[in-house]
């Protein structure tokens, strides 16, 4: 998934100069739309192609990065249709959030499966590592659309984290069985909980002026990097490459 995310973000961080990344990103989205997008029980999801040809109705929580990437691409001018990428982002976002809402704990499993009735969870996949992808995409959809329902959904998810994952020592634990109204805790906390999940939740509820998306790009680990622009050559001097015109010290 990081490869597809970085096709878009390499184009953006170059100041939209390296257009071959944009071309590859648009081709990738076309392939996703053609081969991976399906509907089940009123929900739109992205499945997998096994060996390049056999479709599997399986969607990992990791794939919930895609609504955010599509929304960012739409806002950045990467959608040649003008609306299809954002339309798909909203539908996939709904599916990811429903994966939380339809769980007894209000938290999502590692993997969902789909049939004619919609999504379901297999017992071996019903654990939660408190992954960031859904709240990451909620952050992007909120920034791009300004629709408060993305904040509302994020607040519900945060409260479920608080209710079930918080431990007395102040940390937050991964969970073994999210299908239970009282899931048992594992004796570990993943580093991405702090680096990504909590960071995107914070940004979801903070002022939009903090880390504006027209000036920075988040890498796949949620570290912000400044967007680079071509340095204007001074007469008689060679340009020494890209520089950031928006940096602040």
Secondary structure by P-SEA (a helix, b strand, c coil): caaaaaaaaaaaaaccccaaaaaaaaaaaaaaacccccccccccbbbbbcccccccccccccccaaaaaaaaaaaacccccccaaaaaaaaaaaaaaaaaaaccccccccbbbbccccccccccccccccccaaaaaaaaaaaacccaaaaaaaaaaaaaaaacccccccbbbbbccccccbbbbcccccccccccaaaaaaaaacccccccccccccccccbbbbbbccccccccccccccccccccc
